Amino acid sequence: MKNIIISEYERTFKRKKTMIGLAIYGCVLAFECFFLYAMGGLSFYDPEHSVQLNSINTAPFLLRELGIFLHFILIPIFVVDSFSGEYSSGALRLVLIRPQKRLKILLAKWLVQASFVMAIMLVTWLVGTIFGMISMPYVEETTFYETGPMNAFYGMLYTLLFYGLATFIMMGVIGLCSLMSMLLPNPILAFAGTVAALIGSLYVHDVFEYFLTSDAIFKILGEQRGEFYISLFLIIVISCMMNVKIWQKKQWIG
């Protein structure tokens, strides 16, 4: 399994889209820091509630600005390229003809994509935390949506929980995107299908707004929405089960 994961990493980093996507994300991250600074540290929980950023609360709002880009552009590009892109180029056929179990290859792909998301979250958290401490007003206490006052320690715990839930949501995006890639092996169609599924989920139920905006995470933490955990857990489990079934049955090398 170790060698399969290493091989997946090697193929991932050799793809131009991976390096270009990471470079673009770095530029977008820098731009959002500049944008928040230029706005005088003003951000929003939602259109009705603005908030002044400070040395404690900046990191969650930086991720809030980047959520749509991650959900609708960066993650779909990485996942679609890993599945549909390799299928279209013929690279997937070369992998599957090796004497390895198909399920291990699928797990390796998921692990690599998940590790990319976690690495991106870690970098974003570090940048947001350092940016807030350097560029925003120093405070000893702050508040978040529907919370009481928090000192720097509890503010850090809130921020880590915010990023943890955002990562959990992105695992759901990976599951949906890989499913679309299997149903629609053409990369363009798979990308479009993922975007349509994320947007269409809101028409199924309002609880799925967390796929469209990171504002929902503030509400989830402030109001303790149990339906969020249930819905996202079901999305991940069902998409994984469907992924495995299609992956095992589909004639990828035919």
Beta strands, then each sheet from edge to edge (+ up, - down):
strand 1: 42-46
strand 2: 49-52
strand 3: 141-142
strand 4: 150-151
sheet 1: 1+ 2-
sheet 2: 3+ 4-
end
